[in-house]
C-alpha cells in the first residue's frame, strides 16, 4: 500500500494473493508473513486493506506495521495480528519497557525517515 517515488500497483490484491497462497501451500511451516498497513497518515483516502491476506494466511502469525500506537496495537492484537513497531522504536529505543509500564512515547519525526 506504500507509494514510493510514485510507484504503486493499481491493484496489488491478485499478485499478493498468488504470492501468499503459494508460500502457504509450498511451505506449510513457514513462520509468519509481515505486511505494511495502508499509510492513512500520509494518504487518508487510501482504501487498501490487508484483510484478504489475513484470511489467506490464517491461522499462521500475521505481522503488520505502520504507525502503531499502544492503543491501536492492542486492537490489532485482538484481531489476531502481531503489531510491529518501527517508527516508534527509532524515537523510543526502550519501547518494550515503555509499553509494559504504560509510559508516554517520545513522538517520532517523519521528516527524519528517508522516503
ZAFIPA-213948 format. One record per atom (N, C-alpha, C, O, CB): x, y, z. Coordinates in steps of 0.2 Angstrom, whole numbers, padded with zeros to 4 digits, always signed. Glycine has a CB too. Layout:
BEGIN
XYZ/...
// end
This chain:
BEGIN
+0004-0006+0000/+0000+0000+0000/+0004+0006+0000/+0002+0012+0000/-0005+0000+0006/+0011+0005+0001/+0015+0011+0001/+0017+0013-0006/+0018+0009-0011/+0022+0009+0005/+0017+0020-0007/+0018+0023-0013/+0025+0026-0013/+0026+0031-0009/+0013+0028-0016/+0030+0023-0016/+0037+0026-0016/+0039+0028-0023/+0038+0025-0027/+0042+0021-0013/+0041+0035-0023/+0043+0038-0029/+0038+0037-0035/+0039+0035-0040/+0050+0035-0032/+0031+0038-0033/+0026+0037-0037/+0025+0030-0040/+0021+0029-0045/+0026+0042-0043/+0028+0025-0037/+0026+0018-0039/+0021+0015-0035/+0022+0015-0029/+0033+0014-0039/+0016+0012-0038/+0011+0008-0034/+0007+0004-0039/+0005+0007-0044/+0007+0013-0030/+0006-0002-0037/+0002-0006-0042/-0005-0003-0041/-0008-0001-0036/+0002-0014-0040/-0009-0004-0047/-0016-0001-0047/-0020-0006-0042/-0024-0004-0039/-0019-0002-0054/-0019-0013-0043/-0022-0017-0039/-0018-0023-0036/-0017-0028-0040/-0028-0020-0042/-0015-0022-0030/-0010-0027-0028/-0013-0034-0026/-0009-0039-0025/-0005-0024-0023/-0019-0034-0025/-0023-0040-0022/-0021-0046-0026/-0020-0051-0023/-0030-0039-0021/-0022-0046-0033/-0021-0053-0036/-0014-0055-0036/-0013-0061-0034/-0023-0052-0044/-0009-0051-0036/-0002-0053-0036/+0000-0056-0029/+0003-0061-0028/+0003-0048-0038/-0002-0052-0024/-0001-0054-0017/-0005-0060-0015/-0002-0064-0011/-0002-0048-0012/-0011-0061-0017/-0015-0067-0016/-0011-0073-0019/-0010-0078-0015/-0022-0066-0019/-0009-0072-0025/-0005-0078-0028/+0002-0079-0024/+0003-0085-0022/-0003-0076-0035/+0005-0074-0022/+0011-0075-0018/+0010-0078-0011/+0014-0083-0010/+0015-0068-0017/+0006-0076-0008/+0004-0078-0001/+0002-0085-0001/+0004-0090+0003/-0001-0074+0003/-0003-0087-0006/-0006-0093-0007/+0000-0098-0008/+0000-0104-0006/-0011-0093-0012/+0004-0096-0013/+0010-0100-0015/+0015-0102-0009/+0017-0108-0008/+0014-0097-0020/+0016-0097-0005/+0020-0098+0001/+0017-0103+0006/+0020-0108+0008/+0022-0092+0005/+0010-0102+0007/+0006-0106+0012/+0006-0113+0010/+0007-0117+0014/-0001-0103+0012/+0005-0114+0003/+0004-0121+0001/+0011-0125+0000/+0011-0131+0001/+0001-0121-0006/+0016-0121-0002/+0023-0124-0003/+0026-0125+0004/+0030-0130+0004/+0027-0120-0008/+0025-0121+0008/+0029-0121+0015/+0024-0120+0021/+0024-0115+0024/+0034-0115+0015/+0021-0126+0022/+0015-0125+0027/+0018-0123+0034/+0014-0121+0039/+0012-0132+0028/+0025-0124+0035/+0028-0122+0042/+0031-0116+0042/+0034-0114+0046/+0033-0128+0044/+0030-0112+0036/+0033-0105+0036/+0030-0101+0042/+0025-0101+0044/+0030-0101+0029/+0035-0098+0045/+0034-0095+0052/+0028-0089+0052/+0024-0090+0056/+0040-0092+0055/+0029-0085+0048/+0025-0079+0048/+0025-0075+0041/+0030-0076+0037/+0026-0074+0054/+0021-0070+0040/+0022-0065+0035/+0021-0058+0038/+0018-0058+0043/+0017-0066+0029/+0024-0053+0035/+0024-0047+0038/+0022-0042+0032/+0026-0041+0027/+0031-0045+0041/+0017-0038+0033/+0014-0034+0028/+0014-0027+0031/+0013-0026+0037/+0008-0036+0025/+0014-0022+0027/+0013-0015+0030/+0006-0013+0028/+0003-0014+0023/+0018-0010+0026/+0003-0010+0033/-0004-0007+0033/-0004-0001+0028/+0001+0002+0028/-0007-0006+0040/-0010+0001+0025/-0010+0007+0022/-0008+0013+0026/-0010+0013+0032/-0017+0008+0019/-0005+0018+0023/-0002+0024+0027/-0007+0029+0027/-0007+0034+0023/+0005+0026+0024/-0012+0029+0032/-0018+0033+0032/-0015+0040+0034/-0019+0045+0033/-0023+0031+0036/-0009+0041+0038/-0007+0047+0040/-0005+0052+0034/-0007+0057+0033/-0001+0046+0044/-0002+0048+0029/+0000+0052+0023/-0005+0052+0017/-0005+0056+0013/+0007+0049+0020/-0009+0047+0017/-0014+0046+0012/-0021+0044+0015/-0023+0038+0015/-0012+0041+0007/-0025+0049+0018/-0031+0047+0022/-0036+0044+0017/-0041+0041+0020/-0034+0053+0025/-0036+0045+0011/-0041+0042+0006/-0039+0035+0004/-0043+0032+0000/-0041+0046+0000/-0034+0032+0006/-0032+0025+0004/-0037+0020+0007/-0039+0020+0012/-0025+0023+0008/-0039+0016+0002/-0044+0011+0003/-0042+0004+0004/-0045-0001+0004/-0050+0012-0002/-0035+0004+0004/-0032-0003+0004/-0033-0006+0011/-0034-0003+0016/-0024-0002+0003/-0033-0013+0011/-0034-0017+0017/-0030-0023+0016/-0030-0026+0011/-0041-0018+0018/-0027-0025+0021/-0023-0032+0022/-0028-0038+0024/-0026-0043+0024/-0017-0032+0026/-0034-0036+0025/-0039-0041+0027/-0039-0047+0023/-0040-0053+0025/-0046-0038+0028/-0039-0047+0016/-0039-0053+0012/-0033-0057+0013/-0034-0063+0013/-0040-0051+0005/-0028-0054+0015/-0021-0058+0016/-0021-0061+0023/-0019-0067+0023/-0015-0053+0015/-0024-0058+0027/-0025-0061+0034/-0029-0067+0033/-0028-0073+0036/-0029-0056+0039/-0035-0067+0030/-0039-0073+0029/-0035-0078+0025/-0036-0084+0027/-0045-0071+0025/-0031-0077+0020/-0027-0082+0017/-0022-0085+0021/-0021-0091+0021/-0024-0079+0011/-0019-0081+0025/-0014-0084+0030/-0016-0087+0036/-0012-0091+0039/-0009-0078+0031/-0022-0086+0038/-0024-0088+0045/-0024-0096+0044/-0025-0099+0039/-0031-0086+0046/-0022-0099+0050/-0021-0097+0057/-0014-0095+0058/-0012-0094+0064/-0024-0102+0062/-0010-0094+0053/-0002-0093+0055/-0001-0086+0057/-0006-0081+0056/+0002-0094+0048/+0004-0084+0060/+0005-0077+0063/+0006-0072+0057/+0009-0073+0052/+0012-0077+0067/+0003-0067+0058/+0002-0061+0053/+0005-0055+0057/+0002-0052+0061/-0005-0060+0051/+0011-0053+0055/+0014-0046+0057/+0012-0041+0053/+0012-0041+0047/+0021-0047+0058/+0010-0035+0056/+0008-0029+0052/+0011-0023+0055/+0012-0023+0061/+0000-0028+0052/+0013-0018+0051/+0016-0012+0053/+0013-0006+0050/+0011-0007+0044/+0024-0013+0052/+0014-0001+0053/+0013+0006+0050/+0009+0010+0055/+0003+0011+0056/+0008+0006+0044/+0014+0014+0059/+0011+0019+0064/+0007+0017+0070/+0003+0020+0072/+0007+0024+0060/+0009+0011+0072/+0005+0008+0078/+0007+0012+0084/+0012+0014+0085/+0007+0001+0079/+0002+0013+0088/+0002+0016+0095/+0000+0010+0099/-0002+0005+0097/-0003+0022+0096/+0002+0011+0106/+0000+0006+0111/-0008+0004+0110/-0010-0002+0111/+0001+0008+0118/-0012+0009+0109/-0019+0008+0109/-0021+0004+0102/-0025-0001+0103/-0023+0015+0109/-0019+0006+0097/-0021+0003+0091/-0017-0004+0090/-0020-0008+0086/-0021+0007+0085/-0012-0004+0093/-0008-0011+0093/-0012-0016+0097/-0012-0022+0095/-0001-0010+0095/-0015-0014+0102/-0019-0019+0106/-0025-0021+0102/-0027-0026+0102/-0021-0015+0113/-0028-0016+0098/-0034-0018+0094/-0032-0023+0089/-0035-0027+0087/-0037-0012+0091/-0026-0022+0086/-0023-0026+0081/-0022-0033+0084/-0023-0038+0080/-0017-0024+0078/-0020-0034+0090/-0018-0040+0093/-0025-0044+0094/-0025-0050+0094/-0015-0039+0100/-0030-0040+0096/-0037-0043+0097/-0039-0046+0090/-0043-0051+0090/-0042-0038+0099/-0037-0043+0085/-0039-0046+0078/-0035-0052+0076/-0036-0055+0071/-0038-0040+0073/-0029-0053+0080/-0025-0059+0078/-0018-0057+0076/-0014-0061+0074/-0028-0063+0074/-0017-0050+0074/-0011-0048+0072/-0005-0048+0077/-0007-0047+0083/-0012-0041+0068/+0001-0048+0075/+0006-0046+0079/+0008-0039+0077/+0011-0038+0071/+0012-0051+0079/+0008-0034+0081/+0009-0027+0078/+0017-0026+0079/+0020-0027+0084/+0006-0022+0083/+0020-0023+0073/+0027-0022+0073/+0028-0014+0073/+0025-0011+0069/+0030-0025+0066/+0032-0012+0078/+0033-0005+0079/+0040-0004+0075/+0045-0007+0076/+0034-0003+0086/+0040+0001+0071/+0046+0003+0068/+0048+0011+0069/+0053+0012+0072/+0045+0003+0060/+0043+0015+0068/+0045+0022+0069/+0045+0024+0076/+0050+0027+0078/+0039+0026+0066/+0041+0021+0080/+0042+0022+0087/+0048+0019+0091/+0050+0022+0096/+0035+0020+0091/+0050+0014+0088/+0057+0011+0090/+0062+0016+0089/+0067+0016+0093/+0058+0004+0087/+0062+0020+0084/+0068+0024+0082/+0068+0030+0088/+0073+0032+0090/+0067+0027+0075/+0062+0032+0089/+0062+0038+0094/+0061+0035+0102/+0062+0039+0106/+0056+0042+0093/+0060+0029+0102/+0060+0026+0109/+0064+0019+0109/+0060+0014+0109/+0052+0025+0111/+0070+0019+0109/+0074+0013+0109/+0072+0008+0115/+0073+0002+0114/+0081+0014+0109/+0069+0011+0120/+0067+0007+0126/+0060+0005+0125/+0056+0004+0130/+0069+0010+0132/+0057+0005+0119/+0050+0004+0118/+0047-0002+0122/+0041-0001+0125/+0049+0003+0111/+0049-0008+0122/+0046-0013+0126/+0045-0011+0134/+0040-0012+0136/+0050-0019+0126/+0050-0008+0137/+0049-0005+0144/+0043+0000+0144/+0039+0000+0149/+0055-0003+0146/+0043+0005+0139/+0038+0010+0139/+0031+0007+0139/+0026+0009+0142/+0039+0015+0134/+0031+0002+0134/+0024-0002+0133/+0022-0005+0139/+0016-0005+0142/+0024-0006+0127/+0027-0009+0142/+0025-0013+0148/+0023-0009+0154/+0018-0010+0158/+0031-0017+0151/+0026-0003+0155/+0025+0002+0161/+0020+0007+0159/+0018+0012+0163/+0031+0005+0163/+0017+0007+0153/+0012+0012+0151/+0015+0019+0151/+0011+0023+0153/+0005+0011+0155/+0021+0020+0149/+0024+0026+0149/+0023+0030+0143/+0022+0027+0137/+0032+0026+0151/+0023+0036+0143/+0021+0040+0136/+0027+0039+0131/+0033+0038+0133/+0021+0048+0137/+0026+0039+0125/+0031+0038+0120/+0033+0045+0117/+0029+0049+0117/+0028+0034+0114/+0040+0045+0116/+0043+0051+0113/+0040+0051+0105/+0041+0046+0102/+0051+0051+0113/+0037+0056+0103/+0035+0056+0096/+0041+0056+0091/+0046+0058+0092/+0031+0063+0095/+0039+0052+0086/+0044+0052+0080/+0043+0058+0076/+0038+0061+0075/+0044+0045+0077/+0048+0059+0072/+0048+0065+0067/+0049+0061+0060/+0054+0059+0058/+0054+0070+0068/+0043+0061+0056/+0043+0058+0050/+0048+0061+0045/+0050+0057+0040/+0036+0058+0047/+0050+0067+0046/+0054+0070+0041/+0061+0067+0041/+0065+0068+0037/+0054+0077+0042/+0063+0064+0047/+0070+0061+0048/+0070+0054+0044/+0075+0051+0043/+0071+0060+0055/+0064+0051+0042/+0064+0045+0038/+0065+0046+0031/+0062+0050+0028/+0058+0041+0040/+0069+0042+0028/+0070+0043+0021/+0065+0040+0017/+0063+0034+0018/+0077+0039+0019/+0062+0043+0012/+0056+0041+0008/+0059+0041+0001/+0055+0039-0004/+0050+0045+0009/
// end
